[in-house]
Amino acid sequence: MWFDEAVLYQIYPLGLCGAPEYNDGVTVPRIRRLLPWAEHIRKLGADTVLLNPVFDSDKHGYDTRDYNRLDPRLGANEDLAQVCRAFHDAGLRVMLDGVFNHVGRGFWAFRDVQEKKWDSPYKDWFHIDFNGNTDRNDGFWYECWEGHSELVKLNLHNPAVVEHQFQAIRGWVEQFGIDGLRLDVAYCLPIGYLRQLRAFTDALKPDFVLLGEALGGDYNQWMGPDKCHSVTNYDCFKGLWSSFNDRNLFEIGHSLARQYGPEPWTLYKGAHLLSFADNHDVTRLASKLTEPRHIPLAYAILMGMPGTPALYYGSEWGIKGEKGACSDDELRPALEQPEWNDLTGWIAKLAAARRNSPALCNGSYRNVLLTNRQIIFERKTEGERVLVAVNADGEPYTAHFDAGCGLAWDLITGEQHDFGGGSELPPYSAYYWKMER
């Protein structure tokens, strides 16, 4: 499906658009600040926009008040519809963040329970014990997400809750024409719920994508023909930066081989996990890498490895951001307009090379050469063979290996490469060699 060959561009709208930290209830069409970004995203080579939470919430978007209303800090529903139309007109698909495991304390049904207690018709929408209490002193205990009492866990075994959410999704498709959903904390969602959701969205819109957030473990728990199409590849996210910092490219090479390699025990062969160098929840790549010259190389691996790559707004021109102990605000800055520099241009070239290469989009994976500071791996389909080569060292490196042919073309630069007598890799360099038959 289209997601397998996509390049995602992720935006956290409440941050980028400069919304107040807390919902003040004042409607301001800040979401329109995304309109000029459509051309930038298209030029960068991404073809899908992933918007983190946009619906009415208490604070950060993951504490929903109303699934059917745009957060007033971002505007009205028509403002979001205008932005989605602009993205679609630019040839970009649109995915939204679906926060279905929990809601905020300001969620309309929870407010009804606070007011009416056991007389509320919505008391079974949550996991409530009227014989207990919480630190919020509501006069009852409720289950929350991972100890965060501001996030009230929903009872997804209640058909009324499921129907409410599914009708909201239907409205998002009808009003905004969305093409898929990122499922927040998909690892917390009941498997039966995931199957219901997949059946519903399959019938709702052809090729509608479900992308699940999964932090680790066996991703096949949440991914499959009747569950999510894809999940987030946190296993390889860590290797993308620590392999460079530790001068240990064996880490990322072995992780990729374990996930996608030729052995029969490979975990996710044929799957397209979401690959990323950073996102709204983790320290940005430019702050994580100790050697700035490794940043372009990390993106070369990201775009060359199996999976569907995602770029996080601002990181394509190298902005920094540290995850704080109590706040993610630095990861989600307000930006007036997109920027373009050498790193942005490099990533655009990588994205173009990937888009035009069946092997990079859908090919098999095999490690060809692996050292502490160099990696060469093969992506191969029946009609194309590409070698991704990276030298993370500050010194030139001569790679001796059986290339299987004498000539290749670099998909990034279009230049010819001759493998006679070994292959010279300059310091801090990366190549996508398309091998001639």
HELIX and SHEET records of a PDB file:
HELIX    1   1 TRP A    2  GLU A    5  5                                   4    
HELIX    2   2 PRO A   13  LEU A   16  1                                   4    
HELIX    3   3 ARG A   30  LEU A   34  5                                   5    
HELIX    4   4 TRP A   37  LEU A   44  1                                   8    
HELIX    5   5 ASN A   77  ASP A   89  1                                  13    
HELIX    6   6 TRP A  108  LYS A  116  1                                   9    
HELIX    7   7 LYS A  117  ASP A  119  5                                   3    
HELIX    8   8 LYS A  123  TRP A  125  5                                   3    
HELIX    9   9 PRO A  159  PHE A  176  1                                  18    
HELIX   10  10 ALA A  186  CYS A  188  5                                   3    
HELIX   11  11 ILE A  191  LEU A  204  1                                  14    
HELIX   12  12 TYR A  219  GLN A  221  5                                   3    
HELIX   13  13 TYR A  234  ASN A  245  1                                  12    
HELIX   14  14 PHE A  250  TYR A  260  1                                  11    
HELIX   15  15 LEU A  285  LYS A  288  1                                   4    
HELIX   16  16 PRO A  292  HIS A  294  5                                   3    
HELIX   17  17 ILE A  295  GLY A  304  1                                  10    
HELIX   18  18 SER A  315  TRP A  317  5                                   3    
HELIX   19  19 ASP A  329  LEU A  331  5                                   3    
HELIX   20  20 ASP A  342  ARG A  355  1                                  14    
HELIX   21  21 PRO A  358  ASN A  362  1                                   5    
SHEET    1   A 8 SER A 230  VAL A 231  0                                        
SHEET    2   A 8 VAL A 209  GLY A 212  1                                        
SHEET    3   A 8 GLY A 180  LEU A 183  1                                        
SHEET    4   A 8 ARG A  93  GLY A  98  1                                        
SHEET    5   A 8 THR A  48  LEU A  51  1                                        
SHEET    6   A 8 LEU A   8  ILE A  11  1                                        
SHEET    7   A 8 THR A 308  TYR A 312  1                                        
SHEET    8   A 8 LEU A 274  PHE A 276  1                                        
SHEET    1   B 3 HIS A 102  GLY A 104  0                                        
SHEET    2   B 3 HIS A 148  LYS A 153 -1                                        
SHEET    3   B 3 CYS A 144  TRP A 145 -1                                        
SHEET    1   C 2 ILE A 128  ASP A 129  0                                        
SHEET    2   C 2 TRP A 141  TYR A 142 -1                                        
SHEET    1   D 6 SER A 364  LEU A 370  0                                        
SHEET    2   D 6 GLN A 374  LYS A 380 -1                                        
SHEET    3   D 6 ARG A 385  ASN A 391 -1                                        
SHEET    4   D 6 SER A 429  MET A 435 -1                                        
SHEET    5   D 6 LEU A 407  ASP A 410 -1                                        
SHEET    6   D 6 GLN A 416  ASP A 418 -1                                        
SHEET    1   E 2 TYR A 397  ALA A 399  0                                        
SHEET    2   E 2 SER A 423  LEU A 425 -1                                        
END                                                                             
